[in-house]
Amino acid sequence: MTNTQSIARVSESEKLTINLGYVDLGQIDLLVAEGFYANRSDFIRTAIRNHLATHGDALRQVVARKMLVLGLQQFSAADLTRVRAAGEKLQIRVLGLASIAPDVPAELAAETIESITVLGALHASPTVRAALAGRIH
């Protein structure tokens, strides 16, 4: 029921803000200055990827157990209209990005989406988010 074509350009990353101690930050800056990394963000992304890789088996098992879609899952108005016509309701479970198209009416989303669990990011209009507020986990 998902549209695999891009509805709108979807950002491939999400901005995070973190607090670091001065010594840790200084060490990162030293590695950047010495050319090990292009910038602070490059260091942090690399560190996170390396740490996630050490937990790769556990992550794969949890994704399978919780029946999560890994990556990007997009829902268009046409997708949700088909769900409504079939008399079904969606239980959306995503590890990555779940995107509900900007042109999806809040009423259609409320009629067709039973629950949303997103480990990552959910892109949806403010009206759709409001209509689904009690169903987003």
Number of C-alpha atoms within 10 A of each C-alpha: 13 14 14 11 8 10 15 9 6 11 7 8 10 8 4 5 5 4 6 9 7 9 9 10 12 12 11 19 17 14 15 17 12 10 10 13 17 12 14 15 12 12 17 13 11 13 12 10 11 12 11 13 12 10 10 11 11 11 13 12 11 11 16 11 9 10 13 18 17 16 11 16 20 19 20 22 17 14 16 24 16 14 18 17 9 9 10 14 16 16 13 17 21 23 18 19 24 25 20 24 20 18 12 20 16 18 12 16 24 18 18 20 19 16 18 19 17 18 15 13 16 19 15 18 17 11 15 21 18 14 18 19 13 11 15 16 10
